[in-house]
Amino acid sequence: QVQLVESGGGLVQAGGSLRLSCAASGSIFSISAMGWYRQAPGKQRELVATSTKYGSPNYADSVKGRFTISRDNAKNTVYLQMNSLKPEDTAVYYCNAHRVGLDYWGQGTQVTVSS
């Protein structure tokens, strides 16, 4: 089992920044990738950014150039630095840890961007 604890969400004005953190614990040796997804009201959950164990990032087109994913493998933590936030970034953001055949999810953290 893998446990994921997120922090860092909140309310910010458009153009502002937030940093999300996700600390992993448990059977983390098996994790091959970690990342962030989000779900806005009435919409499906979508990928925001992922990073493999060796650091290869992948971003949704909508956040490229504004968001940066990073990992601290020593702390088993993944971060999402979000800059130039837009109202359409408003959603619940979920941390994800992936291993072959299985995904783990955090409880979610709310990000609200006001116009």
C-alpha positions in Angstrom: 0.0 0.0 0.0 1.0 3.6 -0.7 -0.3 6.6 1.2 -0.4 10.0 -0.3 -0.8 13.2 1.7 -1.4 16.5 -0.2 -1.0 20.1 0.9 -0.8 23.6 -0.5 -4.2 24.3 -2.1 -6.2 27.4 -1.5 -7.7 30.6 -2.9 -5.6 32.8 -5.2 -6.3 35.6 -7.6 -5.8 35.2 -11.3 -2.1 35.6 -12.2 -1.0 34.4 -8.8 0.9 31.3 -7.8 0.5 28.2 -5.5 2.7 25.2 -4.8 1.2 21.8 -4.1 3.0 19.1 -2.2 2.4 15.4 -2.0 4.3 13.2 0.4 4.3 9.4 -0.2 4.7 6.7 2.3 4.4 2.9 2.5 5.5 0.6 -0.3 7.0 3.4 -2.4 9.8 1.3 -3.8 7.3 0.0 -6.4 6.2 3.5 -7.7 7.3 4.2 -11.2 5.7 7.6 -11.6 4.0 10.3 -9.6 1.9 13.2 -10.7 -1.1 15.5 -10.4 -4.5 15.3 -11.9 -7.4 17.6 -11.4 -11.2 17.5 -11.6 -13.4 20.6 -12.0 -17.1 20.5 -11.2 -19.1 18.6 -13.8 -15.9 17.5 -15.6 -13.8 14.4 -15.8 -10.6 14.0 -14.0 -7.7 15.0 -16.2 -3.9 14.8 -16.2 -2.1 17.9 -15.2 1.5 16.7 -14.9 3.5 13.5 -14.2 7.1 12.7 -13.6 8.8 9.3 -13.8 11.1 8.1 -11.1 14.0 9.4 -13.2 12.5 12.8 -13.7 10.9 12.8 -17.2 8.0 15.3 -16.9 4.9 15.3 -19.0 2.4 18.2 -19.0 -1.1 18.8 -20.2 -1.1 21.4 -23.0 -3.2 23.7 -20.9 -0.5 24.1 -18.3 2.7 24.0 -20.3 4.9 27.0 -19.5 2.9 27.8 -16.3 3.2 24.7 -14.1 6.3 22.8 -13.1 6.4 19.4 -11.6 9.4 18.3 -9.5 10.3 15.5 -7.2 12.5 15.1 -4.1 13.2 11.4 -4.1 15.0 11.6 -0.8 11.7 12.9 0.8 9.4 10.8 -1.4 7.6 14.0 -2.3 6.4 15.5 -5.5 5.6 19.2 -6.0 3.5 21.2 -8.4 4.5 24.8 -8.8 1.6 26.6 -10.4 2.3 30.1 -11.8 0.1 32.5 -13.8 -3.0 30.8 -12.5 -6.3 31.2 -14.4 -9.9 30.8 -13.3 -10.1 27.7 -15.5 -7.4 26.1 -13.3 -10.0 25.9 -10.5 -10.4 22.3 -9.5 -9.7 19.7 -6.9 -6.1 18.5 -7.5 -5.3 14.9 -6.8 -1.8 13.4 -6.3 -1.3 10.2 -8.1 1.3 7.4 -7.6 1.5 4.8 -10.3 3.0 1.3 -10.4 2.4 -1.4 -12.9 -1.3 -2.3 -12.8 -2.2 0.0 -9.9 -2.8 3.6 -9.1 -2.9 5.3 -5.7 -4.7 8.6 -5.1 -4.5 11.3 -2.5 -7.6 12.8 -0.9 -7.5 15.9 -3.1 -6.8 19.6 -2.4 -9.0 22.4 -3.6 -7.5 25.1 -5.8 -9.7 28.1 -6.5 -8.6 30.9 -8.8 -10.7 34.1 -8.6 -11.0 36.5 -11.6 
